[in-house]
Structure formats: structure tokens, C-alpha cells
């Protein structure tokens, strides 16, 4: 199955890419980037667009890492609970 292609204008830059993500998710991701960039831009008006994009990237990367860690901790807790349930059934 061929992945759909997208050409989007994000923060004044035209970007073309292919992904198997549905259009709704692509549009949500674009909106998230634009909203967060706008907030950063208001706070750091004197910073270049490149620096703002780096701050945005760092912020998203940090958020991803925190969520990934939380997911891993939840999976460990879930595995422990499942072990307890399995042991109680014996």
C-alpha cells in the first residue's frame, strides 16, 4: 500500500513528506507545532526563528521522553499486577 503524500506550509516553510498517518493526525500535529511556536514567539520576540524552532524541538523531545518514561513505568506496574493476579489464581 502506497503512503499518502502531504505538502504543508508550516510556520512559513513548505514541507513535503509521506506518512501512513491519517490526515486528521497530520493536521493535529501541524496545529500543535504552530500553537506552541506562537507561544514561544510571544515570549522570545527578539530570538531568531531558528532558535525558536530549536527550543520548540527541545520542548517536544523532552515531553516525549517524559511520556515514554511514564509509559514504561505503567507497563512495569501493569506487569506486576498481572503477575499478582496470575499467582492468586493458583
C-alpha positions as CSV (number, residue, x, y, z in Angstrom):
1,X,0.0,0.0,0.0
2,X,1.4,3.4,-1.0
3,X,1.7,6.1,1.7
4,X,-0.1,9.3,1.0
5,X,2.0,12.4,0.4
6,X,1.5,15.8,2.0
7,X,2.7,19.2,1.2
8,X,2.1,21.6,4.1
9,X,3.0,25.2,4.8
10,X,4.2,25.1,8.4
11,X,5.5,28.2,10.1
12,X,6.1,29.8,6.7
13,X,8.1,26.8,5.4
14,X,6.8,24.4,2.7
15,X,7.4,20.8,3.7
16,X,6.6,17.7,1.6
17,X,6.6,14.2,3.1
18,X,4.9,10.8,3.0
19,X,3.4,9.1,6.0
20,X,0.8,6.5,6.8
21,X,-0.7,8.8,9.4
22,X,-4.2,9.8,8.7
23,X,-4.9,13.4,7.6
24,X,-6.6,14.2,10.9
25,X,-3.4,13.3,12.8
26,X,-1.2,15.2,10.4
27,X,-3.4,18.3,10.8
28,X,-3.4,18.0,14.6
29,X,0.4,17.7,14.6
30,X,0.7,20.8,12.4
31,X,-1.7,22.8,14.7
32,X,0.3,21.7,17.8
33,X,3.6,22.9,16.2
34,X,2.0,26.2,15.2
35,X,0.4,26.8,18.5
36,X,3.5,26.1,20.5
37,X,5.7,28.1,18.2
38,X,3.3,31.1,18.6
39,X,3.6,30.9,22.4
40,X,7.4,30.7,22.2
41,X,7.5,33.6,19.7
42,X,5.4,35.8,22.1
43,X,7.8,35.1,24.9
44,X,11.0,35.5,22.9
45,X,10.3,38.1,20.3
46,X,13.9,39.0,19.9
47,X,15.0,35.4,19.2
48,X,15.6,34.2,15.6
49,X,13.1,31.8,14.1
50,X,15.9,29.1,14.1
51,X,16.4,29.4,17.8
52,X,12.7,29.3,18.5
53,X,12.4,26.2,16.4
54,X,15.3,24.6,18.4
55,X,13.5,25.5,21.6
56,X,10.3,24.0,20.3
57,X,12.2,20.8,19.2
58,X,13.8,20.5,22.7
59,X,10.4,21.0,24.4
60,X,8.7,18.4,22.3
61,X,11.6,16.0,22.7
62,X,11.5,16.4,26.5
63,X,7.8,15.9,26.6
64,X,8.2,12.7,24.5
65,X,10.9,11.4,26.9
66,X,8.8,12.1,30.0
67,X,5.7,10.4,28.5
68,X,7.9,7.5,27.3
69,X,9.2,7.1,30.8
70,X,5.7,7.2,32.3
71,X,4.5,4.6,29.9
72,X,7.4,2.3,30.7
73,X,6.7,2.7,34.5
74,X,3.0,2.0,33.9
75,X,3.9,-1.1,31.9
76,X,6.1,-2.3,34.7
77,X,3.3,-1.7,37.2
78,X,0.8,-3.5,35.0
79,X,3.1,-6.5,34.6
80,X,3.4,-6.7,38.4
81,X,-0.4,-6.6,38.8
82,X,-0.8,-9.3,36.2
83,X,1.7,-11.4,37.9
84,X,-0.1,-11.0,41.2
85,X,-3.4,-11.9,39.6
86,X,-1.8,-15.0,38.0
87,X,-0.3,-16.1,41.3
88,X,-3.6,-15.6,43.2
89,X,-5.5,-17.9,40.8
90,X,-3.3,-20.9,41.7
